[in-house]
Amino acid sequence: MAWLRLLRPFTLLPPLLGMLSGAASAWGAGVVDARLRTSDLWTLLVAGSLMAVLLNAASNVWNQVCDVELDRVNKPDRPLPRGEVSAVAARWLALALYAASLALAFVATPADVPEVGVIVVFTALLTWAYSGPPLRLRRVWWLAPLVIALPRGGLLKVCGWAVLAPVAADREPWVLGGLFFFFILGCASTKDFSDVEGDRLGGVCTLPIRFGARTAALIMAPFYVAPWVLFAALPHIHVGGRALLSVDATAATILGLALAVHGAVTAWLMVRNASDLAEERRGRFMWRNLYVLMMEAQIGVAVLYLTSG
């Protein structure tokens, strides 16, 4: 059970959904190579989805290895601070998970299209540098959200698309991924409110530490809403005779505004309760709300593309 908790299973759902949503978007956009056999499609989807889950699990374990001293203050019930798993064993687990995800990345790469492998290698390096020395990018309040948002927001969606279709010369997966990047960029610091004490002792400067809880919440609030308003608008905008997102514009408007409403309610709760978010129960509630909103968006986008294609 301790080993399973080390992986943080709930956090593995968004990368799984992100990969499947990206692949569904490519299918709905009509850009998947018609020569791919059904068995090939399933192989690519399964390998890509498992790769995303294992890579996120590797990042989770590596983060806990590097943050064990901080977690003794912030999250003492985790397996490493409790001594249920040794740091050495966890380090080896992280390395094994990284290796497995990299191997699967090349299984999930269509012939003659290396983009999936390139994205996964880059993502693995980013997640390693986020937590680990000597860079330990998570120490810097403005850099940490960027390093989280790039692989877990923008590139996740692009990678899911790349499992079934090329992305280098197609703007649509990057536009779609950009919306999720924008969302995660502003909202990633939600997890930091309840970790202020340990982070400060460990020399980590997060958004709530840099600006205080209420100002940090006000800075983050627009990012809970703006990406989804943009999503509602982009299918109506044409560049070069083609919509920026090739989905039904009316349905996109409905989905985007529904997500924006959920985001606005979440942002309002965060700002209203900013001074109480250091309490673990309230901080965890906001963090889970963020994940739910992200998964709603992934599922909604997938359904929209599949029904628009």
Secondary structure by P-SEA (a helix, b strand, c coil): caaaaaaccccaaaaaaaaaaaaaaaaaaccccccccaaaaaaaaaaaaaaaaaaaaaaaaaaaaaacccccccccccccccccccaaaaaaaaaaaaaaaaaaaaaacccccaaaaaaaaaaaaaaaaaccccccccccaaaaaaaaaacccaaaaaaaaaccccccccaaaaaaaaaaaaaaaaccccccccaaaaaaaaccccccccccaaaaaaaacccccaaaaaaaccccccccccccccccaaaaaaaaaaaaaaaaaaaaaaaaaccccccaaaaaaaaaaaaaaaaaaaaaaaaaaaaac
